[in-house]
């Protein structure tokens, strides 16, 4: 599936700066080293397309767009893959509630998301994959997990066949995965998060409360596909394991997404992939903070959403929306306010005025910007440097390209 148009990103002159990035598993900022072929393989979990794109989405994808831009200035090529979870319970529930066919709802919201990403000048993934397009591959993956002793069936009332679950204990016995090791959650928090994000710890017949669903047997009224494991549809975590390993290879450099995906989604995705490949799934785990609105975490389930499309339709410049996101460090939790947007609209105007009169020579300011973006994606530090540049009598002309290359803000128009 096509993603969205790729924005032009200027090549910068000056000194490349190696990137350091916070690793959630290591709980520390450490060098982000490329793979042996000099590339970074990035997998960012995509949307479930039933209500896109709110500012929480925007914050996540702008964060990892900043990572791609930071790696570009360091001279590292990025292979980037992202999924679209267009077969999942929340989407099906919204479709039933609204009386819209699930395929139609998924397509319309995916189109909206792609338009918003283009407006925000987010660099698109080379591989943009819908779950419904790879169900056959997922079913084969599940077959292999069962054959290798990592999956098992559980009898299901009201379904034509059995559900298939992943055996977390078997995965831990390989030494490649340990429950809670990358999320650093306490046992109580693991249990809470597992149930909060779709787990069924008390399901009769499961070997462990934390075993996640791999394949859901066909239920009346639900979409399903033929498979040797029985007609049904994929579980949540296995889809990302299949798409990531198919598009990027057996090991990714960075597994990324919002902080709420740390457990169970990212851990279980890694466990599934490692069980098949025999290798650790990711060398680096990176997570963006959560965005609140009016005192509560912004989420589709709560309905307290600020949509990018609504902001731009109301006449707000997408560049100011992007700046309003970038002025918060990507790992921080923060709250969206109208004042934040207004402040960054004023900031954008001052930057545009500076760009119009920029004639100064040299790369001193640009090099400082590169240092900050390479230091755990410190966009707040970069913005502070550009604010200083905008106030100078003779702003360096090279900064116009640097603002575009590092922050994704085009100051030419």
N, C-alpha and C positions, 0 to 999 in steps of 0.2 A: 504494500500500500504506500502511496506517496505521502510524504510528510507535509512540508510547507516550503515556500521559497527560501533559499539561503541568502541572508544579507551579505553584502560585500564587506569584508573585514580588511582594513589596511594592514600592510606589512610595515613593521616599525623599524626604524634605524636605531642604533644604540646597543647597549649591552643587554643580552638575554639574562634573565634571573631564574635559577632553578626554583621549582615550586615546592613549598612545604604545606601540608594539609593535615588537619586534625583527623586522626583515625579513631573512630568510635570504639573499635575493638581494643586498641592499645591504650585508649583514653589519653592520648597525647598528640601534639603536633609533631609530625615527622616528615622527612623527605618523601615526596611522591616519585618513586623511581619508575622509569619506563620499563617495558618488557625487553627481552633480549633483542628484539628486532627494532628497538628504539621507539615503539609506539605505546600509548596508553589506551587500554580497552575499557571503555566506560559503559556501564549499564545503569540506567536510571528508570525506576519503575514509573509507568505511565498512568494515565487516568482510567477510572471507571466512568464511561461517558454517559452519565445521566443528569448532570447539572454542572456544566463547565462554562467558563473558567473563573473560579473565584480567586481572591488574592492569595489564599493559601497555596493554590496551584502555582500561581505566578511566582511566588517567593521561591518555591522549590526549583522550578525550571530556570528562573533567572539565576539562582545560586549556582547551578551546575553549568549553565551557560558561562558564568564568570570563571568557572574552573577551566572550561575549554579555552576561553580567551587567555587565561593565565598560562596555560600550557602552550598555546600558540606562540606567545611572546617569548617563551623559553626555548622554542625551536622543536617542540615535541608534537608529533602527529597523533591525533586522537581518532580512534574508531569508536563510534557511539551508536548504541542500540537502545530502543525504547519500545515498550509494549503498549497495547490498548486492551484493557480488560473488558471486552465487549460481550463476555459471557460470564455473568456473576449474579449472585442473589440480589444485591442492591439495585442493579439495573433492571432485573426482571420484576422486582417488587414495584419500582417506579413505573415501569411500563404498564403493569396491571392496574395500578392506582389511577393512572392518567388515561387509560384506554388507548394507548399508542402501542403499536407493534414494537417489540423489543429491538428488532433490527433497525427500524426507522428511528427510534429514539437514539440508539447508539450512533447511527450515521450522522444525524443532525447535530448531536453534541460533540462528536469528533470533529466535524467540519467547523463548528464554532471554536473549539479549542485551537485548531490549526490556524484559523484566522487571527485569534488572539496572540498566538505565539509569533506569527508574522508581524503583527502590529508592534509587539514588544521587541522585535529584532533578535529573537532567540535563534541561535544556530541550530538547525534541525539535525536529528540523528540520520546517519546513513541508512540504518535499518529501522523501519517503523512498522511494527507487526501487530496485526489484530489476532486475538486468540482464536476467533472462529476460522481463521485461515490456516491454522496449524493444529487443529484438533486431532487429525490423524497422527501427526508426529508426537503429540502429547500422549495419545493412547498407546503408541508403541513404547514410549518412555516408561509409562506406567507398567506395561507388560514386562519390561526388562527389570524394573524394580521388584516386581513380584517374583520373577524367575530367580533373581539374585538374593532373595530373602529379605528385602527391605520393604515389601508391601504384602498386605494380607487382606482377605475379604471379611466383611461383617454382614450377616443376614439383615435384610431390610424389609420392614413391614410396609405394605402399600406400594411396592416397587416390583418391577419385573425381574430384577436381578439383585446382586449384592453390591454394596458400596465397597470401595477399596481404600484402605488407610495405609499411611506410612508408619513404619516401625522405628520410632525414635531411638529405642534402646539398641536395636541392631546398628543404626547409624553411629551411635556413640561408641560401640564396640570396635569400629574401624580406627578410632583415634583421630579421625579427620574432623569430627564435630563433637561439641560438648554443649549440652543445653545451658543457655544463659551466658556462655563464654563471651560472645561478642556484644550482647546487649547489656551485660553487667546488672541484670535485674535480680532482685531477691526472689526466693521461691514464691513468696506471696504475690509479688508483682508479676512474675511469670504467669501464675495462674489467673490473675486478674486480666492481664493483657490478652492471654490466649482466648478467654471467653469473650472479652470485649470485641475482639476482631474476628469473630466468626467461628471460634473453636467450639467443640462440643465435648467437654471433659467427662461428662457423665454418660456418654453414649454406651449402652450395653454392648458387650462384645469386643470393645477396644482393649488392646494389651496395656496401654498406658494412657492416662488422661490427656497427655500432651501430643498424642499421635494425631496428625492432621489428615484431612481428607485428600486423597489423590484423585478419586474418580467417583462421581455421584451417579448412582443408578437412575435410570429414567423414572420420572414421576409424571403423573398426568398433568398436562398443560405446560410442561417445561420443555425447552429445546433439548434435543438429544441427538447423538450421532452413533452410528454403528462402530463397534470396536470388539476385539477379541475378549476384552475384559467384561464385555456386556454393554448393551446400549446405554448411553448416558452422556455426561458432560464433565469437563475437567474441574478439579479443585483449584483454589486460588494460587497457592505457592508453586505448584508444579508447572504452571504456565510460564512463569518467569525463568525457572530452571531450564526449561526446554528452549525458550526463545534466546536467552542469554548464551547458552552453550552452542546453540545452532548458529547464531550470528557472529559470535565473538570468539568461540573456541572453548576448550575445557576449563580455562581459568581466566577470569576478568581481573583487570588491574584495580578497578574501583567499582564497588556496588554502592549505589546512591539512591536517595529518596528522602522523604520527610521523616522527621524523628519518630513519628508514630508508627513507622514501618519496621523499627528495629527488631521488635518481637511481636508476633511470631513470624511476620512475613519474610524479613530478610534472613533470619536464622534458618527458617525452614526451607527457603529457596536454596540457601547454601548447602543445607544438609541433603536435600534431594540431588543437587548437582554433584556433590562430592561422592554420594553413594554410587552414581553411575560412572563418573570419570576416574575415581580413585585419587583425586587431587583436591587440595583445598580450593574452594570456589573463588574466593577473592583475596587479594593481598591488602586491600585497603577498604574500610567501610566508612562512608561519609553521609552525614545526615543534616538536613536543614531544619531550622527551628519552626515553630508553629505560630500562626498568625491568629490573633483574637480580634473580635469586634464587639464593642459595647460590653466588655468585661468577660466574654466567653469565647473559647476557642472557635474559630470559624470552621464550620463543617456542614457538609450537605445534609447529614442526618438531623442536625439542629435547625437548618434553614436560615441561619444568620449569615448570609453570604453577601459579599460585595463583589460583583462580577466585573471583570475587565471590560467586557463588551458593553455593559451599561455605562461605565465611566467614559469610554471613548464615544459612545453614541450621544452622551450628554455634552460632548464638545471638549472634553479634557484631552490634552496631548498625551499620546501613549508614551512619549519620552519622559514626561513628568511622572507618569504612573510608574515607569521603570525606575526612575530616580527615587521615588518614594519607597520602593522596595529596597534598592541598593543602599540607601542611607542607614539601613539596619544591618548589622553583621549577620551573615547567613546562618550562623549557629544559634543566634539569639531568638528567644520568643518575644514577640512584640505585638502591639495593637494598632490596627489601622484606624486613622482618624482623618476627618476632612481637613483639619489643620495641616497634617503631614503633606497631603496632596497640594494644598495651597502654597505651603513653604517651598515645595519642590517645583511648582510652576514658576514661582519667582526666581528660584535658583536657575532654572533652565533659561529664563529670559536674560539673566546676567551672564550666563555662559555664552549664549548666542551673541550678545553684544560684544563680548570679549573676542569671540572667534572672528567677528566682522572686522575688528581692528588689529588682529594678531599679525605682527610683522617681525617679532623678535627672532633671532637666530639661536641655534643650539638645541640640545636635548636634555638639559639639566632637569627640567620639570618632568619630562617624560620618563627619564630614568628613575626618578623618585617614585613616580606612579607605578612603574614596573616592580620596584622593591616592595611596595605595599600590597599589590594584588597577588604577588608571589608568596606573601607571608599569610597563609591561611585565608586567602581571598578577602583581604581587608579592604573591602569596597568603601567602608566609612572613612578610612584613612586616605584612600584615593580621592574621594569627593572633597575632603578637607584641603588637599593639595590643589585641586582644580579651583576651589573657591578662592584660594590665595592667588592663583594664576589669573582668575577673572578680575581681580582687583588691581592687578599690576598695570602700570602705564603703557608698557610695551610687552604684551603677552607673547610668549614663544609660539610661533606658528605651528611647530611640530606637535603641540599639545592637542590641536584639533583632531589629528589622526589618532593620537593616543587615547583620547576620550572615546572615540569610536571603537578602536581596537580592544580596549580594556574594559570599558563600561557599556559599550553597545549603544551609545548616544551619538547620533549624527548631528553635528552642529553646523552643517553646511546649508541647511534649509529651514 
